[in-house]
Amino acid sequence: MPVGEGIDGSRVEKVLESVHIAANKNTVPGDVFLFAGASRTPALTSRGFIEEDFTEVAKFFDAAVKLAVKIKIDTKGTKLKDFVANMQSDVHIQSDIAKLRHDVEEYAKQFPTIGFEKETISNIY
């Protein structure tokens, strides 16, 4: 199934949340479905992200969308609750989520969060 077919923003958002990526659902011009298409760019630039860092963020988004597609294909039932139940109960999916979450957290540690000192951020995760 091509990524753009059969996946919606709600499902992608569930995967993004599970790997600690905040996103919002916006329509993208020319798109026919609602998609989690925007990261919190001001929040990232406030933390010191530069252009190269957004390339990494895009890779994380891509991995999350591909994971959402994989989960949807493996889900019995068409409702969001079926998708979430499969996402939470399948050990292979949980392993994929844990790896992506780890990668996201490790990358994010190098950028101080507003309100936290850089020295203490490693203790948050």
N, C-alpha and C positions, 0 to 999 in steps of 0.2 A: 504494500500500500504506500503510495507516495506520501510524503510528510504532510502535504497540504490537503489531502483527502481524508475525511472521516475523523479528524481530530479537531477539538475545539479548545477555546481558551480556558474553559473551566477545568478540563482534564490536564492541560499543560500547567495551569496554575497550581494544581494539587501536587504535581511532581516538583515544580519549582519551590513551593513551600517546604516540601519534604527535604530538599537539599539546601535550604536556607538562602534562597534567592527571592527577594521581594520584587514583584512585577505587578503591573496593572493591565487590565484588559482595555484595549483600544481597537477601534476598527482601523485597518490600514487601507489607504485609498486603493481602490480597485479590487480589494478582497471581498469575498462574499460571506465570510464568517468572522465571528469575533475571535480574536486571538490575543494571547498574552504577548503583546508586541512591544512593550516599552519597559525598560528598566527604570529605576529611579535615578536618572542621570544626574540631577543636581546633588543628590545624596552621594553619588560616587565621586563626582568632581570635588565635592567638599572634603572627601576623605583623601584626595590627592591622586585619583586615577588620571592617567594621561592616555593619549590615543592608543598606545600599545596595550595598555591594560584593558581597553574596551574590546580589543581583539580577543583577549582571553575570556572576557565576559561573554562574548558572542559564542565562543567554543562551549562554554558551560550551558548557555541557552540551547545551542544545537544538540548537545548531549541530552538535555532534559526533554526536548521535543521528541527526539528519537526514542527515548525511554518511554515517553507517554504513548507513542505510536505502538511500541512493542507491548505495553501493558494493555492497550485497547484491543489489539489483535488477540491477545490471550484471555480477554475477559468474556465470560459468559453473561449475557444480558447487555442491555443498551443504556441503562440508567447510570448517572454519575455515581450513585451509591454502589453499584456493581463494580465500577472501575476502582473506586476507593477500597472496597473490600478486597479485590484481587491484589491491588497495590500493597495493602497492608498484610496480606496473608501468604503471599508467594515468597518463599525463602530466596529464590534466585533474584526476584525483583528487589527484595529488601537488601540483598547483597549489592546489587547495582546502585541502588539509592545510597547506601552507606558509603560506597566508594566515591560516588560523585559528590556527596556531602563533604566527605573528608577533603577532596581536592578543592572544593569551593572554600571551605574553612581555612585550609592551609594557605591558599592564595590571599584570602581576605585578611589574614593576620598581619600582613605587612603594611596595612593601611589603618591608621588610627580611626576609631569611631568617635564621632563628636560626643564629648562628655566623658570619655575614657582616656586615660593616659596610655601611651604606646607600651610602656613597660608592663601594664597589667592586662593587656588585651589577650595574651596567650592563656591567661587563667579563665577567661570567659568561655572558651570552647572546651 
